[in-house]
Amino acid sequence: MLIKFNLNNKDVQVDVNPKKRLLDVLREDFGMTSVKEGCGKGECGACTVFFEGKRVNSCLVPIFQAADKKVVTLEHVKSWEAYKILENSFIENGAVQCGFCIPGFIMSTVSLFNETDGKLNKPMIEEKLGGNICRCTGYSKIVDTIYSFADDTAFLMKIKEGFTNEK
């Protein structure tokens, strides 16, 4: 079946079994290696993408649901002005070890910042990132890194600007 959708602001199409997972199509057919399979059950967040502007686990989405929809991966978010700031902060604060889960954490963090008015506290961050699992760092450095931006309205505006440009 020919499936047409928008991937990272480009119209694409793929001839594929409609039941194939979005995760597999993104990796195998389009080379989006930031989208990783961790659990394959929607529990770890390693395969997080934005689907029609919402954070989803791509391992749970059959590709036919992407027809005529918009999908954004970390490969595109890396072009946003705010991404480099966030990436450097994760590195500088030791929130990255093996790096396998970090693309999912970054996508979830961007989504969290887009949904917030800037009044975040650590328990809120922990709750919102509950769908992301890291086996290396624990979570304190990741949460601390994200929390360091909680009152940075200029940064939050850059995140919201990135999202606005995606719609």
C-alpha positions in Angstrom: 0.0 0.0 0.0 1.3 3.5 -0.9 1.3 5.7 2.2 1.9 9.4 1.8 2.7 11.6 4.8 4.8 14.6 5.8 8.1 13.7 7.4 10.2 16.5 8.9 8.5 19.1 6.7 8.9 17.1 3.5 6.2 15.2 1.7 7.2 11.6 1.4 5.6 8.3 0.3 6.4 4.7 0.9 5.0 1.5 -0.5 4.7 -0.7 2.6 2.5 -3.2 4.5 0.0 -0.8 6.2 0.4 -2.7 9.4 4.1 -2.1 9.6 5.0 0.1 12.6 5.9 3.8 12.1 9.1 3.1 14.0 10.3 0.6 11.5 9.3 2.7 8.5 11.1 5.7 9.9 14.3 3.8 10.5 14.4 1.4 7.6 12.9 3.4 4.8 13.9 6.9 5.8 17.1 6.4 7.9 15.8 8.2 11.0 18.2 6.6 13.4 17.2 8.9 16.4 14.0 6.8 16.6 15.1 3.7 18.5 13.4 0.5 19.5 13.8 -0.1 23.2 10.9 -2.1 24.4 8.6 -2.3 21.4 5.6 -1.9 23.8 5.3 1.9 24.2 6.8 1.9 27.7 10.4 3.2 27.3 10.1 6.3 25.1 13.1 5.6 23.0 11.0 5.8 19.8 9.3 9.1 20.6 8.3 11.3 17.7 5.8 14.1 17.2 2.7 13.0 15.4 0.4 15.8 14.4 2.2 17.9 17.0 1.7 15.4 19.8 4.3 13.2 21.5 3.8 9.5 20.6 5.7 6.3 20.8 6.2 5.3 17.2 6.4 1.6 18.1 2.6 1.7 18.8 1.6 3.5 15.5 0.8 1.4 12.4 2.1 3.2 9.4 -1.4 3.4 7.8 -2.3 5.9 10.6 0.3 8.3 9.3 -1.4 8.7 5.9 -1.7 12.4 5.2 -0.3 13.3 8.7 2.7 15.1 9.9 5.6 13.3 11.7 8.6 15.1 13.2 11.7 13.3 14.4 14.7 14.5 16.3 16.6 14.8 13.0 14.4 17.8 12.3 14.2 19.2 15.8 18.0 19.4 15.6 17.5 22.3 13.2 15.6 24.3 15.8 17.5 27.2 17.4 16.7 25.8 20.9 18.0 22.3 20.2 21.7 23.1 20.5 21.2 24.9 23.8 19.3 21.8 25.2 21.8 19.3 23.8 24.8 21.2 25.3 23.0 21.4 28.7 22.4 17.6 28.7 26.1 17.0 27.9 27.5 19.6 30.3 25.3 18.4 33.2 26.2 14.7 32.7 22.6 13.8 31.8 23.9 11.6 29.0 25.8 8.3 29.4 25.3 5.7 26.7 22.9 8.0 24.8 20.4 5.4 23.7 17.5 6.9 25.5 18.4 10.6 25.0 16.7 11.2 21.7 13.4 10.2 23.3 14.1 12.2 26.4 14.9 15.3 24.2 11.7 14.9 22.3 9.7 14.5 25.5 11.4 17.5 27.0 10.7 19.6 24.0 7.0 18.5 24.2 6.9 19.3 27.9 8.3 22.8 27.4 5.9 23.4 24.6 2.9 22.4 26.8 4.0 24.5 29.8 3.7 28.1 30.9 7.1 27.9 32.5 5.9 27.0 36.0 7.6 23.6 36.3 8.8 21.9 39.4 10.8 18.6 39.6 7.8 16.4 40.5 6.0 17.7 37.5 9.0 17.0 35.2 9.3 13.5 36.7 5.6 12.8 36.1 5.7 14.2 32.5 8.8 12.1 31.6 7.3 8.9 33.2 7.1 7.3 29.8 10.8 7.5 29.2 13.2 5.0 30.7 17.0 5.4 31.2 19.0 2.5 32.4 22.3 4.3 32.8 22.0 7.7 34.5 19.3 7.2 37.0 17.1 10.2 36.5 18.4 13.0 38.7 20.8 14.6 36.3 18.2 14.5 33.5 15.5 16.0 35.7 18.0 18.6 37.1 19.0 19.6 33.5 15.4 20.0 32.4 14.5 21.9 35.6 17.4 24.4 34.9 15.3 25.7 32.0 12.0 26.0 34.0 12.3 29.8 34.5 14.1 30.6 31.3 11.3 32.2 29.4 13.5 33.1 26.4 14.4 29.5 25.9 10.8 28.4 26.4 9.8 30.8 23.7 12.4 29.3 21.3 10.8 25.9 21.9 7.3 27.2 21.3 8.6 28.9 18.1 10.0 25.6 16.9 6.6 24.0 17.5 4.8 26.8 15.8 6.9 26.5 12.7 5.9 22.8 12.6 2.2 23.4 12.3 
